[in-house]
Every structure is written in structure tokens, then in C-alpha cells.
Amino acid sequence: MKTEGGRSGASGVGRGLAVAVAVFGALALLGALLGPLWWWLAPRPEVTALGDGEVFTGATEEVFAGEGYFVLITALAGIVTGYACYMIQFGLAERREQDLRLPLLLVGFLGAVAGSALAWRIGIALDAPAREVLLAAEPGDTVTGALQLQALAFLIVWPFVHVLQYGLLDGISLLRSDQPGVAEPLREPEPEPGPDREGRIP
């Protein structure tokens, strides 16, 4: 026979898992939606074909603009998702008296990693026709370059900004001492006053 405490603990874990799955799925879905946005917004440079799909890009603004748009889009996503995830756990903790800060921080980080990867891969996949043109181009032809992300370190922008925003909000909450779901430290009971030297109790 399960005790009330056991049922409460099991339901708390179940709620935590459900929230974690929902948050991860939402961030991954957002990444899938940001891929077409990046593909649509990012400019394409004019490049010189070298044959076999190789190109000479030069050092124009358009060469770096595509990666810049990816960084900007995913950084904004990190700010929004970091804020949203913290407020979600704040509201749940306030209603359920359950501290979900660390679980949602970890799940939010993993979801942001997945979302960033999906945005990159979907954006690249949508530009497949441009790559076919590059493969068919003769050496010396000037063609429009395909979308790419040469610096894969930019994939960490979204997770980094997400964690930074989440941690900033948690720090503000800590300073204000309004963290729901966090047990207050136990205070030792004050000793009862004893009799003075004359045997009188104050």
C-alpha cells in the first residue's frame, strides 16, 4: 500500500517529466521554425565557381552576413526561451511547491542545442537548389552562393544566451528572496528564559 507521501513524490516526478518533455519539444519546434526564417532573411553573396562545387567567396559583407543573421536570430531566441522557461518553472513552483529550477535549466539547455541544430540543418537543406547550381557551374562562372555556416561554434549561441538569461532571472529572484518551491532554512528554536540568580523567571 502506497503512502500519501509516496503518491505525492511520484506525482511530482511525473509532473517534472511532463514539463521537461514539453519544454524540450517546444524549443526543438521553435528551432525548426527558425530554420526557414534564417533561409529567408540571410543574403547570398556572389561567388566565383572553381569547379566541383568549390567557390571563391572573397571578403564581401554578404559572405559573413548569412552567419551574422544566424547568430542574431538564435541569440534573440535564447533571450526569449530563457525568460519563458524561467517564468514557466516559477509559476509551476508557486502552485505546486516544487523546485524545478535545475531540471528546467538542463532541459532548456538541451532543447536550445537541438533547436539551434535544427535551425542550421533546415536552413541549409532549403538552399539545396543553390548548391546544385554551384555543382553545375563551370570554373570562372559567377553565381549566387548557397547558405552555409562555416563557424559551427555559432551553434552554441542559443544555448549560451538561454542559460545566461535563465541564470540572470534566477539571480534576481535570489536577491529578492522570492523563489517558490524552495524550502526555507530551519531556524533553531529560541531558548526559553531561565530563572535569574534569585530564582525568579522573567
Secondary structure, 3 states (H helix, E strand, C coil): CCCHHHHHHHHHHHHHHHHHHHHHHHHHHHHHHHHHHHHHHCCCCEEEEEECCEEECCCCHHHHHHHHHHHHHHHHHHHHHHHHHHHHHHHHHHHHCCCCHHHHHHHHHHHHHHHHHHHHHHHHHHCHHHHHHHHHCCCCCEEECCCCCCCHHHHHHHHHHHHHHHHHHHHHHHHHCCCCCCCCCCCCCCCCCCCCCCCCCC
